[in-house]
Amino acid sequence: MRRGRYFSFVVFFALMFLLSACGSNEVKEDTATEEQTSKDTRIVEDEFGKVEIPTNPQRVAAIYLEDYLTALDVKPVVQWYHPSWGKQDYLGLDVPEFDITGSMETLLQAKPDLIIVDGAADKAKYEEYSKVAPTYRLKEDILQDPRKIVETIADVLNIPDKAKEMVDQYEQRVSDLKAKLDESIGDETVAVVRLNVADNTLALFGIKNRYSGYIYTETGLTPHPLARDMTEFHEVLSEEAITELDADHIILFPSNGTWESKENQEAIKWLDSTLWKTLPAVKNGHVYIAERTYWQSGAITANLLKYDDLEKWFVK
């Protein structure tokens, strides 16, 4: 009996030793995996130089660039917000709002492992973001090209195939719409106008505008000469210039809020003025009310929504 009991104790302790060793190995393996993940970074070059970023970022903040993330099926951890401008409502994001005029608190709480910014971030702002997480600033020479932007962001996120798929869809949409518009309205002129609700003025957007210029450069619409010859992104029109705005079609949206916003109602009365009502597009019923949040964005999803509008308005 004693031998049997002694043998049982030996077997028991041997099993405990083996289990302990296995557990130790598992802990070591888990720790090694965590260390490897935490060190899994790469060096990329942005507008301001080289920056070390996660190879496969999981929590991404893209200030002003959330449109591109959603196009790539990546949900941002915050969405930019401005008290006067609002946010990109058309994206339908359910994430915390980051007030770009306030503190970094919301961004800090979101714990991004990567921040991507565009031309709105100068060197000082870039350094401020970099204190929160590794920050990539898009290069200046691609900021007017939504294709290159989505490709660059996809490369930074290490999902380049997603960008190729998105760009192919975008190119096809542009090609199809361009053919339809050429047939439906030909050389009829188009103007994109914003009603500045703060001071009851009209701003004409030129062909170089990074929000709406794409409707001319990509889909082939003919800009009104005032927009065609403009060197600035947009210009507030004088009364004399307004009388010269004899475009065949006018696309119109408010600078802030919507046409139903209470604070805009006084400014909207300007559209009852004789000066406005004498314009050919107004008299002919060729004024099209646009949704501000994507008509004041030049990102890839916003452009596709614009193109849906153009087809609805102009293609018979």
Order of alpha helices (4+ residues) and beta strands (2+ residues): alpha-beta-beta-beta-alpha-beta-beta-alpha-beta-alpha-beta-alpha-alpha-beta-beta-alpha-beta-alpha-beta-alpha-beta-alpha-alpha-alpha-beta-alpha-alpha
